[in-house]
Every structure is written in C-alpha cells, then in structure tokens.
Amino acid sequence: MKNFLKCFLLLGSLQMAIPGLVKAQLTSLPRGGNKPASVSEQIGITNVIIHYSRPGVKKREGHIWGELIRVGFTELGYGYKKPAPWRAGANENTTIEFTTDVKIEGQDLPAGRYGFFVAYDPAECTLIFSKNSTSWGNFFYDPQEDALRVKVKPVKIDKSVEWLKYEFADQTPASATVQLQWEKLMIPFKIDVDVIKAQIASFRKELRGDKALPGIWQPWNQAAAYCAANNTNLEEGLMWADSSLSATFGGANNFTAWQTKAAILDSLGRKSEAAEIMKKAFPLMDLIQGYTYGYSLIATNPKEAFEIFKMVYDKYPNTLFSNMGMASGYSAFGDYKKALIYAQKALPQAKGGNKTEVEKNIRDLENGKDMNN
C-alpha cells in the first residue's frame, strides 16, 4: 500500500513539474455532463454568436431559480472572492459576439466579444456584458470590466426545458430577441442593429480590399446601387458610381453602371444630369435590361416607358421580351388592340411561367383591361 501511495504521489509531482503531461489528457465528457453548445444568427449583416455550456435540470424542478441560481450576486469563495452574477450557463463563462455595433434593449453596445452574465431576480434580471470574455466562469468577474448592464423581466413558460438553451425569436430584418430558456423560465433580451449603417461601413471596408481590384466595376456599382435604392449616403454613393465607371474599373460600357449613377443624381435632385446620363446609357442596353427598365417606368412615366420599349424592339425585333415590352407600352396608353397583336406574337415564344403570364395578359387585353395592372 505504501509503495502504491509513493507511486501515486510521484506521478502527481511529475505532472506538476512537466506541463506537457497535464495537457496530454484523453478526450472525455465535459464536467457534470454540461454539454458545450453554440448558436448563431445573422441580423441584417451582423453575426451574433453565443457560446455556452448546457446544464440540465436533473430532477431539480422547482429548485433551479432562487436556489441553484441564487438571487443577485453571490460570493463564490474562489477566484476574486467577490460577489458575482451567474455565468448564464455552466463550466466556462458564456460569451456572446457581435460583428457590428448593436443595441441591447435600446442601449448601445460596440462590436466585439463579451462575457455574458445574469444577476437573477424573479421580478427583474440584470444582464451584464463584460469586456472580459476569457476568464473561467464567473469566479473572476470584475464589475469594472462591465461594458453594459440592462434590466429585463423574466418570463414563466409552461413546458419545462431540461437542458439550458439559447434561441433567437421575433426576427425582423433589423432585430431579434435572444431567449435564455431553462426549466420553466425564460430570460429574453432584444438586439437591434442599424442595417443601413452597418452595410455602408462594410462597403467602405471592403472597397479598400481585394474586392475592389482594377478591372472589376461590379463591387463599386453594388455599393452605389444600395445607396440609390435606400436613398442614403448619396454623395459617397455618387463617388462609388463614378469609380465603377472609371477607366480603372471599366464599367463605362455597361448600362447598369450608368443607370446607377443616374438614379443617384435623380435622388440628389439633379434630374437634368440624370436624364443626360440615361441618354448615354440607352445604346448600351441589352434586351432584358431594356425591358426591365422600361417596365419600371410604366406606372410613373408611360410615355418614356414606350420610347424605351420601342428602342428595344428596334434593336431586338420580334423576341419574347421585345414583343411583351411593346404590348405593355400600348396597353399603358389604352390601345388594347395593338397591345394584343404584340402579346399574341409573344405567346409562341414563351415557355413555363412566362407562357402562363402571357396567356393572362392576352385574356386581360381581350376583356378590355390594362395588362399592366
């Protein structure tokens, strides 16, 4: 027995003396069976990533909240030995990462990776986002490292959740609610992002890298077109449009690039300049571009739409989309008889969904209705 103990103590001393022996441990289940997990979701272009460990209820129903997870801050007797909040999971501390600036419950939080803690209270929980995301659990929690604290109300749920989990709910293009669920309680908090601000910041960053190499006009046009479509950041958007059209990036021979610049000028109130730009762009239109652009004008400027459709027809006579353009143009003027001639010419050229649509247009025209409605 003495020899066994001597060997055991010797092995222990060797492990302490030789760090490599400690690291060379075999893979095994996590401590307490608390499985590591992660969940992520994109809000706008913002990635939200949560890493945590999942404790189980393990027949402790009714003894989780207020007992196992104590109210408020608890002195742990280890680490800093100061009152600390719950680590919002098990084992290592829970972390949450945002790839852009966000708002949590309406309060600003910069992009970054944070340790996530909860000071539980049955009436109102305090959620803590700590600048320290690398310490073990909550044993080294320091309130001076808090980046943000927000208060939320916990919500009782009917069905018990055995293993703690985080879920995203109530998603919109610019927001989502994260729900911490365990046993019969949910702790929710809302994340909001400024989608346009984040997108513009992303464009600025990417247009300084390898996505904006000489000879590639499309990224510059994409950024400019976003500004035009959202009526935002127009002056910088105009600069991006000019870059796409420059000799360096080579978009000057593409209708789309000129159309984007014209759209920005129009939004800036420089309508005569926009009109001149479009005159320069028209000869560069292909069949689909011409049809799409003409159709976009049907409701607001049918006369100009018809001129575009005629230009497209002269360049690409008797094709599906040139015929349908002429049909749309005449229909917008109420000349259903002429519109019907072109729609009937398009019918044998159409297939699949296009054929179904042309057939509907013909029925409308035969019944004296505008096919564009």
Disulfide bonds with the S-S distance in Angstrom:
none
